[in-house]
Amino acid sequence: MRTALVIGTGLIGTSAALALVGRGVVVHLADHDPEQARTAAALGAGTDEEPAGPVDLAIVAAPPAHVAATLADAMRRGVARGYLDVASVKGGPRRELESLGLDLSAYIGSHPMSGREKSGPLAATGELFEGRPWVLTPTRDTDTEVLNLALELVSHCRAVPVVMDADAHDRAVALVSHMPHLVSSMVAARLENAEEAAVRLCGQGIRDVTRIAASDPRMWIDILSANPGPVADLLADVSADLDETVQALRALQSSDEAKRREGATGIEDVLRRGNAGQIRVPGKHGAAPTVYESVVVLINDQPGQLARIFADAGAAGVNIEDVRIEHATGQQAGLVELMVKPVVAPVLTAALRERGWAIRQ
């Protein structure tokens, strides 16, 4: 791939453009808002000048509701040898294109499974897709050259290609992305009118659950409007679980011992099913989940503290597998939870203590 046209210079489009430019591809940028394309160009994502002729690959990064129309326009103008979109829903846009009678041999659907709570070109980074799955949804009509161009794009973005059927993809993202976002938003909504004294007690758990609720509602209306059926089906299942959990909690309030036991059994069931589902979430680099041991260190909120901890861990020959930070309420301090393989946890604990760190048991 030598040339590309990115149509839509938001977070995803600009991030892809930055990655391509970094690999030596000449990238042209277009957007319904010319100012946004100029912003992306100023960030080094390419040029907002029109290409002199057809490019190798056109990447449509428009909202799901506008993907089919944008693709159809680009294909009719013959702006590229191959066409690809990065919308989070795949079945609908393809059916729209088919209904328009277009030759889809030059088109392949795709979805990079990466993003941020922030949107727009200023939030973009060329490393956004690194190590993340990038779904491709070819059909029997997809030309081999177009599939190869898509694979080259994924490689340039340092993502991991995953080939799926379009409708299977839409059911999958409803489960792992769209439904969780709505559940996160519903939990966060409980905080809107909560008493300030209660909100001040928020810890890492509520931050983890509500983090994705900070995303742009307008963007999510577009996404959910393109995939409402699978999401509604999943939320119906969640609703059934909620009803049963509410009944179990009410039973725990009963003065009848048998009802309390029944309620406890119901709560235990949903918690155990949660455990069983959580352990299926892939671990680092998409590998099987690994059980790590935590070494918790008390730190002051000062420059260089994290760098010192990581340097001391490295000096001890210990690899930090993951890290979490919990900030203390009302204090310039916090807890850093270092996840390491169980066999090296005692080594790290001893090394950090020797270097003066306070270890929380």
C-alpha positions as CSV (number, residue, x, y, z in Angstrom):
1,M,0.0,0.0,0.0
2,R,1.5,3.3,-1.1
3,T,-1.5,5.7,-0.9
4,A,-4.7,5.9,1.2
5,L,-7.7,8.1,1.6
6,V,-9.2,8.4,5.1
7,I,-12.8,9.7,5.0
8,G,-13.8,10.8,8.5
9,T,-11.1,12.3,10.7
10,G,-12.3,11.6,14.2
11,L,-10.5,9.4,16.7
12,I,-10.4,6.2,14.7
13,G,-9.8,7.7,11.3
14,T,-7.0,10.1,12.4
15,S,-5.4,7.3,14.5
16,A,-5.3,5.0,11.5
17,A,-3.9,7.9,9.3
18,L,-1.2,8.6,11.9
19,A,-0.2,4.9,11.9
20,L,-0.1,4.7,8.1
21,V,2.0,7.9,7.8
22,G,4.4,6.4,10.3
23,R,4.9,3.5,7.9
24,G,5.5,5.7,4.9
25,V,2.1,5.7,3.3
26,V,0.9,8.9,1.6
27,V,-2.4,9.6,3.3
28,H,-5.1,12.0,2.1
29,L,-7.7,13.2,4.5
30,A,-11.4,14.1,4.0
31,D,-14.2,15.0,6.3
32,H,-17.7,16.6,6.1
33,D,-16.2,19.2,8.4
34,P,-13.1,20.6,6.5
35,E,-11.8,22.2,9.7
36,Q,-11.5,18.7,11.3
37,A,-9.6,17.4,8.4
38,R,-7.2,20.4,8.6
39,T,-6.8,19.7,12.3
40,A,-5.8,16.0,11.6
41,A,-3.4,17.2,8.9
42,A,-1.8,19.7,11.3
43,L,-1.2,16.7,13.7
44,G,0.8,15.0,11.0
45,A,-1.9,12.5,9.9
46,G,-1.6,13.4,6.2
47,T,-2.7,16.0,3.8
48,D,-6.2,17.5,3.4
49,E,-5.6,17.9,-0.3
50,E,-7.6,15.7,-2.7
51,P,-5.6,12.8,-4.3
52,A,-4.7,13.3,-8.0
53,G,-6.1,9.9,-8.9
54,P,-7.4,6.7,-7.3
55,V,-5.6,5.7,-4.1
56,D,-4.8,2.1,-3.1
57,L,-7.3,2.0,-0.2
58,A,-10.1,4.2,1.0
59,I,-10.9,4.0,4.7
60,V,-14.3,5.2,5.7
61,A,-14.4,6.2,9.3
62,A,-17.9,7.8,9.4
63,P,-20.6,7.1,12.1
64,P,-22.4,3.8,11.5
65,A,-25.6,5.6,10.2
66,H,-23.6,7.3,7.4
67,V,-21.2,4.5,6.5
68,A,-23.2,3.0,3.6
69,A,-23.9,6.4,2.0
70,T,-20.3,7.5,2.3
71,L,-19.0,4.3,0.9
72,A,-21.5,4.3,-2.0
73,D,-20.4,7.9,-2.9
74,A,-16.7,7.0,-2.8
75,M,-17.2,3.8,-4.8
76,R,-19.3,5.6,-7.5
77,R,-16.5,8.2,-7.8
78,G,-13.9,5.5,-8.1
79,V,-11.6,7.1,-5.5
80,A,-9.7,3.8,-4.7
81,R,-8.8,0.3,-5.7
82,G,-10.2,-1.0,-2.5
83,Y,-12.7,0.2,0.1
84,L,-13.0,-0.5,3.8
85,D,-15.0,0.9,6.7
86,V,-14.2,0.8,10.4
87,A,-17.7,1.1,11.9
88,S,-18.5,-0.9,15.0
89,V,-21.4,-2.6,13.3
90,K,-21.0,-4.7,10.1
91,G,-24.1,-6.4,9.0
92,G,-26.3,-3.3,8.4
93,P,-23.9,-1.3,6.3
94,R,-23.2,-4.3,4.0
95,R,-26.9,-4.9,3.5
96,E,-27.5,-1.2,2.7
97,L,-24.7,-1.4,0.1
98,E,-26.2,-4.5,-1.4
99,S,-29.6,-2.8,-1.7
100,L,-28.0,0.0,-3.7
101,G,-26.9,-2.5,-6.3
102,L,-23.1,-1.8,-5.9
103,D,-20.4,-4.3,-6.9
104,L,-19.0,-5.2,-3.5
105,S,-15.9,-7.2,-4.7
106,A,-13.8,-4.1,-3.9
107,Y,-15.2,-3.7,-0.4
108,I,-14.5,-5.3,3.0
109,G,-16.0,-4.5,6.3
110,S,-13.7,-4.1,9.3
111,H,-13.8,-3.0,13.0
112,P,-10.8,-2.2,15.1
113,M,-11.6,-3.2,18.6
114,S,-10.0,-0.1,20.2
115,G,-11.0,3.3,21.3
116,R,-11.0,5.9,24.0
117,E,-13.6,7.8,26.0
118,K,-12.5,11.0,24.2
119,S,-13.4,11.6,20.5
120,G,-12.1,13.8,17.7
121,P,-8.7,14.1,16.0
122,L,-7.0,15.7,19.0
123,A,-7.6,12.4,20.9
124,A,-6.0,10.4,18.2
125,T,-2.7,8.4,18.5
126,G,-0.8,6.2,16.0
127,E,-0.5,3.6,18.7
128,L,-4.3,3.3,19.4
129,F,-4.6,-0.1,17.7
130,E,-1.3,-1.7,18.8
131,G,-1.9,-5.3,20.0
132,R,-5.7,-4.9,19.7
133,P,-8.0,-7.2,17.6
134,W,-9.1,-5.8,14.3
135,V,-12.0,-7.7,12.9
136,L,-12.3,-8.2,9.1
137,T,-15.6,-9.5,7.6
138,P,-14.9,-10.6,4.0
139,T,-17.5,-12.6,2.0
140,R,-17.1,-14.9,-1.0
141,D,-17.4,-11.7,-3.2
142,T,-14.5,-10.0,-1.6
143,D,-11.6,-9.6,-4.0
144,T,-8.3,-11.2,-2.8
145,E,-6.4,-7.9,-3.5
146,V,-8.8,-6.0,-1.2
147,L,-8.4,-8.5,1.6
148,N,-4.7,-8.2,1.3
149,L,-4.9,-4.4,1.4
150,A,-7.0,-4.7,4.6
151,L,-4.5,-7.1,6.1
152,E,-1.7,-4.6,5.2
153,L,-3.6,-1.8,7.0
154,V,-4.0,-4.0,10.1
155,S,-0.3,-4.8,10.0
156,H,0.7,-1.1,9.6
157,C,-1.5,-0.3,12.7
158,R,0.2,-3.2,14.6
159,A,-3.2,-4.7,15.3
160,V,-4.2,-8.4,15.3
161,P,-6.5,-9.5,12.4
162,V,-9.5,-11.5,13.3
163,V,-11.8,-12.8,10.5
164,M,-15.5,-13.2,11.3
165,D,-18.9,-13.3,9.7
166,A,-20.6,-9.8,9.8
167,D,-23.7,-10.8,11.8
168,A,-21.6,-12.9,14.2
169,H,-19.5,-9.9,14.7
170,D,-22.5,-7.7,15.5
171,R,-23.7,-10.2,18.1
172,A,-20.3,-10.4,19.6
173,V,-19.8,-6.7,20.0
174,A,-23.3,-6.4,21.5
175,L,-22.1,-8.8,24.2
176,V,-18.6,-7.4,24.9
177,S,-19.0,-3.7,24.1
178,H,-22.5,-2.3,23.5
179,M,-24.4,-3.9,26.3
180,P,-21.7,-3.3,28.9
181,H,-21.6,0.4,27.9
182,L,-25.3,0.8,28.7
183,V,-25.0,-1.1,31.9
184,S,-22.1,1.1,32.9
185,S,-24.2,4.2,32.1
186,M,-27.1,2.9,34.1
187,V,-24.8,2.4,37.2
188,A,-23.2,5.8,36.7
189,A,-26.7,7.4,36.4
190,R,-27.4,6.4,40.0
191,L,-24.6,8.8,41.1
192,E,-26.2,11.9,39.4
193,N,-28.5,12.8,42.2
194,A,-26.7,10.9,45.0
195,E,-25.8,12.7,48.2
196,E,-22.3,14.3,48.1
197,A,-21.2,12.4,51.2
198,A,-22.0,9.1,49.4
199,V,-20.2,10.1,46.2
200,R,-17.1,11.0,48.1
201,L,-16.8,7.4,49.2
202,C,-16.3,6.3,45.6
203,G,-13.3,3.9,45.3
204,Q,-11.6,2.0,42.5
205,G,-14.5,-0.4,42.1
206,I,-17.1,2.2,41.1
207,R,-14.4,3.9,38.9
208,D,-13.8,0.7,37.1
209,V,-17.5,0.0,36.5
210,T,-18.4,3.6,35.4
211,R,-15.2,4.5,33.4
212,I,-16.8,3.9,29.9
213,A,-19.9,5.8,30.8
214,A,-17.9,9.0,30.2
215,S,-18.1,8.5,26.4
216,D,-19.9,10.8,24.0
217,P,-23.7,10.0,24.1
218,R,-24.2,11.2,20.5
219,M,-21.6,8.7,19.2
220,W,-23.2,5.9,21.2
221,I,-26.7,6.7,19.9
222,D,-25.3,6.2,16.4
223,I,-23.6,2.9,17.4
224,L,-26.7,1.5,19.2
225,S,-29.1,2.6,16.5
226,A,-27.1,0.3,14.1
227,N,-27.3,-2.7,16.4
228,P,-30.4,-2.4,18.6
229,G,-31.8,-6.0,18.4
230,P,-28.8,-8.0,19.8
231,V,-28.2,-5.4,22.5
232,A,-31.9,-5.5,23.5
233,D,-31.8,-9.3,23.7
234,L,-28.8,-9.2,26.0
235,L,-30.3,-6.5,28.2
236,A,-33.4,-8.6,28.5
237,D,-31.3,-11.4,30.0
238,V,-29.6,-8.9,32.3
239,S,-33.0,-7.7,33.4
240,A,-34.1,-11.2,34.2
241,D,-31.0,-11.7,36.4
242,L,-31.7,-8.3,38.1
243,D,-35.3,-9.4,38.9
244,E,-34.1,-12.6,40.4
245,T,-31.3,-10.8,42.4
246,V,-33.8,-8.3,43.8
247,Q,-36.1,-11.1,44.9
248,A,-33.1,-12.9,46.5
249,L,-32.1,-9.7,48.4
250,R,-35.7,-9.2,49.6
251,A,-35.6,-12.7,50.8
252,L,-32.5,-12.0,52.9
253,Q,-34.6,-9.4,54.8
254,S,-37.1,-12.0,55.8
255,S,-37.5,-13.2,59.4
256,D,-38.1,-16.7,57.9
257,E,-34.8,-18.7,58.1
258,A,-35.7,-20.8,55.1
259,K,-36.4,-17.7,53.0
260,R,-33.1,-16.2,54.0
261,R,-31.2,-19.4,53.0
262,E,-33.1,-19.3,49.7
263,G,-32.0,-15.6,49.2
264,A,-28.4,-16.4,50.0
265,T,-28.4,-19.2,47.5
266,G,-29.8,-16.9,44.8
267,I,-27.1,-14.3,45.5
268,E,-24.4,-16.9,45.6
269,D,-25.6,-18.3,42.2
270,V,-25.3,-14.9,40.4
271,L,-21.9,-14.2,42.0
272,R,-20.6,-17.7,41.0
273,R,-21.8,-17.2,37.5
274,G,-20.1,-13.9,37.4
275,N,-16.9,-15.6,38.5
276,A,-17.3,-18.2,35.8
277,G,-17.8,-15.5,33.1
278,Q,-15.0,-13.2,34.3
279,I,-12.3,-15.9,34.1
280,R,-13.1,-16.3,30.4
281,V,-12.0,-12.7,29.7
282,P,-8.6,-13.0,27.8
283,G,-5.5,-12.1,29.6
284,K,-2.4,-10.2,28.4
285,H,-1.9,-10.1,24.6
286,G,-5.1,-12.1,24.2
287,A,-3.6,-15.2,25.9
288,A,-5.4,-17.4,28.4
289,P,-6.2,-15.6,31.7
290,T,-3.4,-15.8,34.3
291,V,-3.7,-15.5,38.0
292,Y,-1.4,-12.9,39.4
293,E,-0.5,-11.9,43.0
294,S,-0.7,-8.3,44.1
295,V,2.0,-6.3,45.8
296,V,0.4,-3.1,47.1
297,V,2.7,-0.1,47.7
298,L,1.8,3.1,49.5
299,I,3.1,6.2,47.6
300,N,2.9,9.9,47.8
301,D,1.4,11.9,44.9
302,Q,4.7,13.4,43.8
303,P,6.5,13.4,40.4
304,G,8.7,10.4,39.8
305,Q,7.2,8.0,42.3
306,L,5.9,5.5,39.8
307,A,9.1,5.7,37.8
308,R,11.1,4.8,41.0
309,I,8.8,1.8,41.7
310,F,9.2,0.4,38.2
311,A,12.9,1.0,38.2
312,D,13.3,-0.8,41.6
313,A,11.2,-3.7,40.4
314,G,13.4,-3.9,37.3
315,A,16.5,-3.9,39.4
316,A,15.1,-6.8,41.3
317,G,14.5,-8.7,38.0
318,V,10.7,-8.7,38.4
319,N,8.4,-8.0,35.4
320,I,5.2,-6.0,36.3
321,E,2.4,-7.8,34.5
322,D,-0.3,-5.1,35.3
323,V,-0.8,-2.1,37.5
324,R,-3.7,-0.3,39.2
325,I,-3.7,2.9,41.2
326,E,-6.2,3.9,43.9
327,H,-6.0,7.5,45.1
328,A,-6.7,8.2,48.7
329,T,-9.6,10.5,49.4
330,G,-8.6,13.9,50.7
331,Q,-4.9,13.0,50.8
332,Q,-1.9,13.4,48.5
333,A,-1.3,9.7,48.5
334,G,-2.4,6.5,47.0
335,L,-2.0,2.7,46.7
336,V,-0.2,1.2,43.7
337,E,-1.2,-2.4,43.1
338,L,1.5,-4.2,41.2
339,M,0.4,-7.5,39.7
340,V,3.1,-10.1,39.3
341,K,3.5,-13.8,38.9
342,P,3.0,-15.5,42.3
343,V,6.5,-17.0,42.3
344,V,8.2,-13.5,42.3
345,A,5.8,-11.7,44.6
346,P,8.0,-12.4,47.7
347,V,11.1,-11.3,45.8
348,L,9.5,-8.0,44.8
349,T,8.1,-7.4,48.3
350,A,11.5,-7.9,49.9
351,A,13.3,-5.7,47.3
352,L,10.8,-2.8,47.6
353,R,11.0,-2.9,51.4
354,E,14.8,-2.9,51.3
355,R,14.5,0.3,49.1
356,G,12.3,2.0,51.7
357,W,8.8,1.5,50.2
358,A,5.8,0.9,52.5
359,I,4.1,-2.3,51.6
360,R,0.5,-2.7,52.4
361,Q,-0.5,-6.2,53.6
